[in-house]
Amino acid sequence: MAADSVSARGRERLASLADEPVDHRFKGLPPDAEGLTVGELAAERRNLFSGGFTTPLLALSAERLEHNLRLMETYAERHGLVFAPHGKTSMAPQLFWRQIEHGAWGITLAVPHQVRVARAFGVQRVFLANELVDSAALAWVSAQLAADPEFRFVCYVDSVRGVELMDAALRGVSSPPVDVVVELAAGEGARTGVRTEAECGVVADAVAGVETLRLVGVAGYEGEVPDADPERVRAWLRRLTALAVEFDKAGRFAGAGLDEIVVSAGGSAWFDAVADVFAELPELSLPALKLLRSGAYVSHDDGHYREVTPFVRVPEEGALQPAFRLWAQIVSRPSAEQAFANAGKRDAAYDLDLPVVQVVRGEGGEGGELRADGVSISSLSDQHAWIRTGAGVELQVGDWVGMGLSHPCTSFDKWQLIPVVEQDGTVVDYVRTYF
């Protein structure tokens, strides 16, 4: 891990996670582990199915997690991209650390609280994919920059009003200027961002007119392109790179001490298009930091991202592997066609797709795994999964069902401590989240 990616204080804070006591705050952990620390429980290397864990229980595959980290590391290297994966996906400093260990430049985040979490665990480079106009948060960022010359922070601007608010909050503060990139919107009706290139120039002029901000590049999110397809996404990305060229020719990247120009995009559905178009970027007056921000790859999923990942379009580049599995127990079998498991909306992502029952184990999770043919989830209540079963399906009260999930961002956020389990069921670590 590069010394300038995670500070020594951050490494100490990461190590201290092992000292956290295991107690009632954490769903699914063995009741008889109360009083142990997380590190002590991990050292016991309990089995997920025979070690006293209770359901519902979310687990991460150790092997698949490592596979995904390595795959995106090599993908970014192969395509000449700098990688700042979006941390909002997991909000897990241990995973931030592993992403940085696997070559990430830094971590992308969305809101001030997330930046505070990253800084508490020593992350030294943060890209905030939002315009930051909160005066208290700006004062805190400014203090961080003043206290730590190695801290790099970049955020969006997408309006003159935003520039004015940022300047008002930062004026008179004794710290370096805050680095900003102009966000180009992905189209009319898209989310945030400046709608036209002409308006981008007006925002850039506003940045140039204040001493508290420094324009360092351009950015946007291609995932918001209306009616997105490869042609439309690439067309918008070429608008983004053309904007960088135009700004450079106009001398807009002339801030004191600037040694690179940031050009950033990249969600989890179109990073192949980002790689292709960023490769076309002509030489600028300074080196270009081609910053990719995809985040869902870390766990991948068994639903939405399985369908939209670019690796479906470019299989020769490799394949991500879904690393999540949610375990629940059948607690009711009222008829031959219906069963209920004890995991619901409080435990499983459901905003994009319902969970998919993949495997069945015997009472208490014992015995081998069987494919869950003829078993499906029709809906979720707060604490129940409504399960349909086909004719002749053997599913009994007490059985455990293992489910694949769709959408990592709304899977991680329901769990504060997630076991990391090897293929044979051995739990080797626990990932702490901070939502």
N, C-alpha and C positions, 0 to 999 in steps of 0.2 A: 504494500500500500504506500503510495507517495506521501511523504511527510507533510506536504502542503494541502492534502485532501481532507484529512481528519486530524485535528489537533491532539496533542498529548492529553490534554484535559478531557477531550472527547473519548479517547480510548479508555481512560480511567472510568469515565461515566458508563461506558458500555460494559466494562468489566463488573461494575457495581450492580448491574441488573441481576447478576447471579445471587446477590445477597438479599433480594426481595423475598419476604416470607410468602409461602403458599397458604392461602386462606380462602374464605368464602367469596372473595371478589372474583375469582376465576372459575368460569363454567367448565364442568367436565373433568376437572382434576380429581385424583383419588382422595376421598375424604380422609383416609388414614395418613395422607401426606401433610396434613395441617401441622404446622410447627417446623417443617423443613423449610429450607430456602430453595429457591428455584434451582440454584446450582447443585444443591444436595440431591434434589429430586432427579435432575438430569443425570447425575453421576450414578444413580441406581439403575439407569437404563431399563426401566420397566417396559413390559410389553403392553401395547395399546389395548389388547383384547383380554389379557389375563392379569393386568397389573392394577386393577381396581379403579380404572377410569369409568366415569358415568356418562350417560347420554342426555342430551345431545352433545356432540363433541366434534369440533372441526380440527382436522389434521392437515399438515403440509408434508408432502413427500420430500425427503432429503435428497434423493437422487434426481428427481425431476426439477427441483429448485436449482440444484447445481447445474444441471444440463441447460436450463433456460438462461442462467447467468452467463455461462460460457458461450452459448450460441449468440447472444446479442453483443457480447464483447467482441467476438470475432467478426460479426456482421459489421459493426461500426468501424473496426479497423480496416476491413476489406474495402469499404466504401469511402474511406477518408473522412469519416464523420467523428465529431466530438460528441460524447454521449452524456446527457444530464437527465436520467430517467425521472419521470414524474413521481414524486414521493407521496402524493395524495393517495395513490393506490393502496399502499400498505401502512403508511405512517408508523413504520417499524424501524427505529434506528439501527437495529442489528442488520436489517436488510439493506438500509442505506449504506452501511459499512461494507457489506459484501458486494454491493453494486460498485462502490468506489474501488474496492479491492480488485474487482474485475474490470477495471479500466475507466470507470465513469469519471468525467471531469468534475462533476458536482451533482447536485440534486435540484430538480425543478419542484416548485411548490405553488400553492394557489392563494393562500391567505396568511395573514401575519402570525396566527397561532402556530401554523405549521413551520414557519421560519424559526420561531422561538424553539420548537422542539428540535429542529435540525441543529441549531446553534448550541443548544444545551448538550448535545452529543458531539459537538466539535466539528460539524460540517463546515468547511472553509469556503465553498463556492455554492451560491444559491442563485437560481434563476426563478424569479417570481413571475409566473405567467398570468399577470393581472396588473391593472393600473392600481397603484397604491396611493390613496388620498386620505387615509386616516392619519390625523396629526400625531396621535399618541404612538402609533406604530412607526411612523416616519422618524419621530424623535428617538425611538428605541433603535431603529436601524442605523441612524446617524451616530448614536453612541457606540454601537458595535463597530462601525467603520473607524471611528476615532480611536477606539481602544485596541483594535487589532488590524495592523496594516496588511496582514495576509488575507483578511476576509474580503472576498469578492462577491458583490451583490449587484444583480441586474434586474430591472423590472420594466413592464410595459408602460408606455403612455399612449393614450388614444384620443386625447382631446386637449384643446387649449385650456379649458376649464380645469382639467386635471393637472396640467402644468402649473397653472396659477395656484391651485391648492397645495401642490407639493412645494412650490417655492415659498409660499406663505409659512408652511410648517417648518421649513428648513432654514429660512433666512435668519442670519445671525448666529446660527449654530456653528461651532468650531469643529468642522470635520470635512473630509473630502466631499466633493460633489457626488451625488447618487447617479450611478450609471443607468441609462434608460435606452430602450429600443422602441421605435414607433411600431405599433401593431397595425398591420393592414388587415382589414376585415375580409372574410372569405366570400363575401357577396352580400347583396341586399337581403335583409331578413336574417342574416347570420347572427352570431352571438355578439361579441365585443369587437372593437377595432374601428379604425378610420375607414370610411366607405370608399373613398377615391384617392388616387395618387396625388391629385392637386391638394386635397385636404391634408394628406400626410405631410406635404411640404409646409403647410401652414403650421401644423403641430411642431414640426422640426424647427421652424423659425422661432416658435415660442420657447422651445428648449434653448435655442442659441441665445435668446434674449435674457436668460437668467444665469446666475453664477452658481446656483445650488444643484444644477443637473448637468450631466454630460451625455450627449448623444453618442452611442457606441454601436448602433446597428438597427436592423429591422427584424420583425418577427411576425408570426401569425400561426393559425391553426387550421390546417387543410381539412380536418375532419368536419368543419362546418360548411364546406362548399355545398351549395344547394344542389340536390339531385346528383350527388357525387358519383362519378365514374372515373376511370383512369384518365380519359381525355380532359375532363373538366378540372380534375385535381391538378394535373400537370400544367394546365393553362394558368390556373391561379398561382401555382408555385413559380411559374416563370414571371408572373407579374411581381411577385415578391422579390425574386433575384434581380429583376430589372430595376425595381425601386432602390435596391442596395447600390447598383451601378450608377443610377441617376444621382442619388445622394452623394456618392463618392466623387463623381465628376464635378458636382457643385461645391465641393469642399466642405460638406457638412460634417465630416468625421475628422475634424481638426482640433478636437479637445486636447487640452494639455495632458501629456503623458500617455495618450492613447496609442497602443501598439498592435491592435487587431480590430477587425470589424466583425461584429456578431451578425450572423444570418441564421435565424432559428425557425424551425417548424417541427412537426412530427408527433402525431398521436400514434395509436397502436394499430390503425387500420390501413394507413397509406405510407408507411415509412419507406417502402420500395420506390414510390414516386418521389419522395423527398431525396432519397439517395441519387436517383437518376438525374433530377433537375439540378440539385446542388453540384453535381459533377460537371454540369455545363457552365457554372458560374465563371465568368472571365476573371482574369487577374485584376485585383483592386490595388489601390495605393498602399494598403497595408494587408498583412495576411488575413484571410477570412477564417473566422471561427465558425465552422458549419455545425451548428448545435442541434442535435436530435433529442426529443424529449419523451419518447414513448415509455410508458410505465407499466401497462397491464401485462407485459411479457413475463414479469417476475414469477407470477403464479400461473399465468395463462388461464384458460377455463374450458369447460365442457359445453359451452353454449355460444354466446355472441361472438367472442373473440376467436373461437375455434373456426367460425365461419368467415370472419372478415380479415384474419391475419394475412399479411402479404405473403407469408410462406406458403399459403395455398396457391398463390399465383406464380411463385418462384420456388418450387419445391427443391430445385437443385441447391438452394441456399441453406437447406436444413428444415427442421420442424420443431416448433415449440411443443412442450408437453404439459397437459393440465396437472397441476401439483396439489390442488385442493381435493379433499374428500370429507363430506359431512356424514358423520355416523349418527343414527337415531335408532330407537328401539320401538318395535311394534307393541303398542300398549292396548290395542283393541282390535278385534276381528269380528265385527258384528254380522257379517254375511260372507258368502263365498266370493262376492264381487268387491268387497270393500274392506279396507284396513286403515288404521290410524297409527302414525308414528309420532313420537314426542319431540319433533323439531318443526318450527314454524317460521313466521316472519321475523321473530326476534333472533333467529339463528342462521337463516339462509337468505342469500340474495334472491330477489324476486322481481326487481324492477324491469329487467329485460326479458328473462325467461324463468320458468319454474325449474326447480331442481329436477335432475334425472336420476332415478334409482338404477344403479349399475350392478351392485352385487348384494348378496344376502349371506349372512353368517348365522350360526345357530344361537341359541339362548345365551345371553351375556357376551356375545361376540365369539364364542368358542367354535372350534371346528374350522374346516376350510371354507373358502369362498365359493359360492355358486353364482352364475350369471342370473341376473334378475329378469329373465324373460317373462313377458306378460305382466310386469309390474310397472305402474306409472303413477305420477302425481297429478291430480286434477286441480287442486287448489291448496292454499295454505291459510290456516288461521294463525293467530298470534303464536300459539305453542303447539300446533298440530299440523301434520301433513296429511291431506286427504289422499288416500292411495286406492287406485283401482287395480283389481287383479283379474286376470283372465281365467277361463275355465281350467280347473285342474292344478292351479298354481298352489304349491305347498308353501304357505307363509303362516307362521304361528305367532301368537302372543309371546313376547320374549325375544324373538329373533332380532338381530341387528341388520339394518339396511345401510349400505354405503351409497351416498349420492354425489353426483357431479353437479357443480354449480356454474352459473353464468354470471359474469361481471365481477371481476376481482375487487373493484373499489367498494362495492356494497356487500362483499363477503368479509373482508378484513375488518370492516368497521363495527361488526357485531361481536367481536372477540378481543378480549384484552390480553390473553396469553394463549398461544397456539402451539401445541406439540408439533415437533418436527420428527417424523417417523421414517425409519428405514423400511425397505421392502419386506423384511421379515417381521415387522411390527415393533421393532425396538425403537423406543423414543430416545433420541439423542440430544435434543435441545428444545427450548421453548422460546418463541418469538413474542416479544412484548410490543403492543401497539399503543399509540397515543392519539386518539381522535378527540 
